[in-house]
Amino acid sequence: MTAVELLRTAREAGERFQGPVNEFVEEFRHASQDARQALIADRLSGPGPLEGLVAAVVSALCRETGTPVPAWVGETYSPEPFFPFPARSFELRLRLLLESPPAFRIRNVFVPESYLSRA
């Protein structure tokens, strides 16, 4: 599944978008370097909560695997703070604001520091 397909599938999944994200993470980690480049070659549609999440996941995975980061990743973000997990309490929101990995935080997406290890 490419990053563009991940975005489409995550939108279609609604509140269950985490399943496609996990699938993408696993596929990316097990792909060859050439296959990884193909998975992330196409630009996403623009800013948005899920767009920011996908860009952050791609950025973090590229760093993890030594894959060059495509230019579109640096231009993609969530225009509003996005908490992929329910963060209703002030304390939990604050915790996620502080512990989110940089690839997520700079895109206005706030997740636990272990987010990608759960995939």
C-alpha positions as CSV (number, residue, x, y, z in Angstrom):
1,M,0.0,0.0,0.0
2,T,1.5,3.4,-1.0
3,A,1.2,6.5,1.2
4,V,-1.5,7.8,-1.0
5,E,-3.4,4.6,-0.7
6,L,-2.9,4.7,3.0
7,L,-4.5,8.1,3.2
8,R,-7.5,7.0,1.1
9,T,-7.9,3.8,3.1
10,A,-7.6,5.6,6.4
11,R,-10.3,8.1,5.4
12,E,-12.6,5.2,4.4
13,A,-11.9,3.4,7.7
14,G,-13.2,6.4,9.7
15,E,-12.4,5.9,13.4
16,R,-10.6,2.7,12.6
17,F,-7.9,4.4,10.6
18,Q,-5.2,2.8,12.8
19,G,-5.5,-0.6,11.1
20,P,-4.4,0.7,7.7
21,V,-1.6,2.8,9.4
22,N,-0.3,-0.4,11.1
23,E,-0.4,-2.3,7.8
24,F,1.6,0.4,6.1
25,V,4.2,0.5,8.8
26,E,4.7,-3.3,8.6
27,E,4.8,-3.2,4.8
28,F,7.3,-0.4,4.8
29,R,9.6,-2.0,7.3
30,H,9.7,-5.2,5.4
31,A,10.2,-3.7,1.9
32,S,13.4,-3.4,0.0
33,Q,14.9,0.1,-0.3
34,D,13.6,0.4,-3.9
35,A,10.1,-0.7,-2.8
36,R,10.1,1.8,0.0
37,Q,10.9,4.6,-2.4
38,A,7.9,3.5,-4.6
39,L,5.6,3.4,-1.5
40,I,6.3,7.1,-0.8
41,A,6.9,8.6,-4.2
42,D,3.5,10.2,-4.8
43,R,2.6,13.5,-3.1
44,L,-0.4,13.6,-0.7
45,S,-3.3,15.9,-1.5
46,G,-2.5,18.7,1.0
47,P,-2.9,19.6,4.7
48,G,-5.3,17.8,7.0
49,P,-5.3,15.7,10.1
50,L,-4.8,12.3,8.4
51,E,-2.4,13.9,5.9
52,G,-0.3,15.1,8.8
53,L,-0.4,11.7,10.4
54,V,0.7,9.9,7.2
55,A,3.5,12.4,6.6
56,A,4.7,12.0,10.1
57,V,4.7,8.2,9.8
58,V,6.5,8.3,6.5
59,S,9.1,10.8,8.0
60,A,9.7,8.6,11.1
61,L,10.0,5.4,9.0
62,C,12.4,7.0,6.6
63,R,14.6,8.1,9.4
64,E,14.4,4.6,11.0
65,T,15.3,2.8,7.8
66,G,17.7,5.3,6.2
67,T,15.4,6.0,3.3
68,P,15.5,9.5,1.7
69,V,12.5,11.5,2.8
70,P,10.4,12.8,-0.2
71,A,10.0,16.6,-0.4
72,W,6.2,16.4,0.0
73,V,6.6,15.1,3.6
74,G,8.1,18.5,4.7
75,E,5.1,20.3,3.2
76,T,2.3,18.1,4.8
77,Y,0.8,18.8,8.2
78,S,-2.4,19.0,10.2
79,P,-3.7,22.6,10.3
80,E,-5.2,21.9,13.8
81,P,-3.8,19.8,16.6
82,F,-4.6,16.1,15.9
83,F,-4.7,13.4,18.6
84,P,-5.1,10.1,16.8
85,F,-6.0,8.5,20.2
86,P,-8.8,9.8,22.4
87,A,-7.2,12.4,24.6
88,R,-10.1,13.9,26.5
89,S,-8.3,14.9,29.6
90,F,-6.0,17.9,29.9
91,E,-3.3,15.7,31.5
92,L,-3.3,13.2,28.6
93,R,-3.2,16.0,26.0
94,L,-0.3,17.6,27.8
95,R,1.5,14.3,28.0
96,L,1.1,13.7,24.3
97,L,2.1,17.3,23.5
98,L,5.4,16.7,25.4
99,E,6.2,13.1,24.4
100,S,5.3,13.1,20.7
101,P,8.3,12.3,18.5
102,P,9.5,15.3,16.5
103,A,8.3,13.9,13.2
104,F,4.8,14.0,14.6
105,R,5.0,17.1,16.7
106,I,6.2,19.4,13.9
107,R,3.2,18.3,11.8
108,N,0.8,19.1,14.7
109,V,0.0,15.4,15.3
110,F,0.3,14.2,18.9
111,V,0.9,10.5,19.7
112,P,2.7,8.5,22.4
113,E,6.4,8.2,22.0
114,S,6.0,4.5,21.4
115,Y,3.4,5.0,18.5
116,L,5.4,3.2,15.8
117,S,6.4,0.4,18.1
118,R,2.8,-0.6,18.4
119,A,2.3,-1.2,14.7
